[in-house]
Amino acid sequence: MLDAGMAEFQAEMQAKPRPPRRASTRRNAEIDQSSAAGAAELGRRIVQFWANAGFDITVEVVHSGGPRQSPIFGVRSNLRNALPPQETRDGHG
């Protein structure tokens, strides 16, 4: 149960128009990210994202398993905890 102030705030927030979802979030579902080509496209998008933020990262497509008839591929990068490597003042990570 909400007090009067919180109920008013909730009503105000629900009345505000929500921005549409970005198209790029829907397009990710359109590529088969476990195929070699899909993993390469995912890697390209990751590199582009971080390049736009001013970071130079590396990615590679790797075989992750699956049967010979239907192999599964993944993307390996030099990201650590989902962030680009941090250089120290002497140029070492």
C-alpha positions as CSV (number, residue, x, y, z in Angstrom):
1,M,0.0,0.0,0.0
2,L,1.4,3.4,-1.0
3,D,1.0,6.6,0.9
4,A,-0.6,9.5,-0.8
5,G,2.7,11.1,-2.0
6,M,4.0,7.8,-3.4
7,A,0.7,7.1,-5.1
8,E,0.8,10.5,-6.7
9,F,4.4,10.0,-7.9
10,Q,3.5,6.6,-9.3
11,A,0.5,8.0,-11.2
12,E,2.7,10.8,-12.6
13,M,5.4,8.4,-13.7
14,Q,2.9,6.0,-15.4
15,A,1.3,8.9,-17.2
16,K,4.6,10.0,-18.8
17,P,5.2,8.7,-22.3
18,R,7.9,6.2,-22.6
19,P,10.5,6.5,-25.3
20,P,10.4,3.8,-27.9
21,R,12.9,1.0,-27.7
22,R,16.0,1.4,-29.8
23,A,15.9,-0.6,-33.0
24,S,19.4,-2.0,-32.3
25,T,18.1,-4.0,-29.3
26,R,15.6,-5.8,-31.5
27,R,18.1,-6.4,-34.3
28,N,20.4,-8.5,-32.0
29,A,17.7,-11.2,-32.0
30,E,17.9,-11.3,-35.8
31,I,21.4,-12.7,-36.1
32,D,22.3,-16.3,-35.1
33,Q,25.1,-15.4,-32.6
34,S,26.2,-19.0,-32.3
35,S,27.1,-19.4,-36.0
36,A,30.5,-18.4,-37.2
37,A,29.1,-15.5,-39.3
38,G,26.8,-14.4,-36.4
39,A,29.7,-14.5,-33.9
40,A,31.8,-12.5,-36.2
41,E,29.0,-9.9,-36.5
42,L,28.6,-9.8,-32.8
43,G,32.3,-9.3,-32.4
44,R,32.3,-6.5,-34.9
45,R,29.5,-4.8,-33.0
46,I,31.4,-5.1,-29.7
47,V,34.5,-3.6,-31.2
48,Q,32.5,-0.8,-32.8
49,F,30.8,0.0,-29.5
50,W,34.0,0.3,-27.6
51,A,35.7,2.2,-30.5
52,N,33.0,4.8,-30.3
53,A,33.7,5.1,-26.6
54,G,37.4,5.6,-27.3
55,F,38.8,2.2,-26.5
56,D,40.7,-0.3,-28.7
57,I,39.8,-3.8,-27.9
58,T,40.4,-7.1,-29.6
59,V,38.0,-9.9,-30.3
60,E,38.3,-13.3,-31.9
61,V,35.7,-15.9,-33.0
62,V,36.3,-19.3,-31.3
63,H,34.7,-22.7,-31.6
64,S,32.8,-23.3,-28.4
65,G,31.5,-26.8,-28.9
66,G,28.6,-28.5,-30.4
67,P,28.5,-31.5,-32.7
68,R,30.5,-31.5,-36.0
69,Q,27.3,-31.1,-38.0
70,S,26.2,-28.0,-36.0
71,P,29.2,-26.3,-34.3
72,I,28.7,-23.5,-31.9
73,F,30.9,-20.4,-32.0
74,G,31.6,-17.7,-29.5
75,V,33.4,-14.4,-29.2
76,R,36.5,-14.0,-27.0
77,S,37.8,-10.6,-26.2
78,N,40.3,-8.8,-24.0
79,L,37.5,-7.2,-22.0
80,R,37.7,-7.9,-18.2
81,N,34.5,-7.9,-16.2
82,A,32.8,-6.5,-19.3
83,L,35.1,-3.5,-19.4
84,P,38.1,-2.7,-21.5
85,P,41.6,-3.3,-20.0
86,Q,42.9,-0.3,-18.0
87,E,46.3,0.8,-18.8
88,T,48.6,1.9,-15.9
89,R,50.7,5.1,-16.1
90,D,53.7,3.0,-17.3
91,G,51.6,1.5,-20.1
92,H,51.1,-1.9,-18.6
93,G,47.7,-3.4,-17.7
